Amino acid sequence: MISYEKFDQLDFYGFVLFADEVRTFDGKIYRIKGVRGQRIDKKRFDQVERQNLEHLSQIMYRAKTIKSDKYGLIGYRKKRYQQIKCVKQLTISA
């Protein structure tokens, strides 16, 4: 059983298991698919960039807010150098 309490640090496994959408500090929005993320925001970019998938570890370092379809907002940080904190209690049983 994997569990994250409120205000725990959200790590890579938490992203993979719970995150569905990530917003970065530069305003980009990514839809998480496994360990990859696809850019979905409305800002102007070419078709090639839309089809490219980025690895989740690269997106994690730029992440500001993390959302889940099931739980809503699950994590955030205010400044780039801070750790990503969990805002809800998350539990998944294996």
C-alpha angles and dihedrals in degrees: 000000000000117000136178118193124208111286093014118136111266108224135186094282090052089054093050095047103038112016120096101160132025128192117200132210091256092056100258119139122210130193109217118227110178107302094342133076130210121205112241107164123126096241119117116271136138127269093250092059090049092056095045116098120212124209114256094236090063092049092048093064091055097040121124104168130016122203134188127202090224102039104025115218108015105165145009146163130204100210132034095242095052125095119254108256126207113235098191136041107260124191133173126178121213 
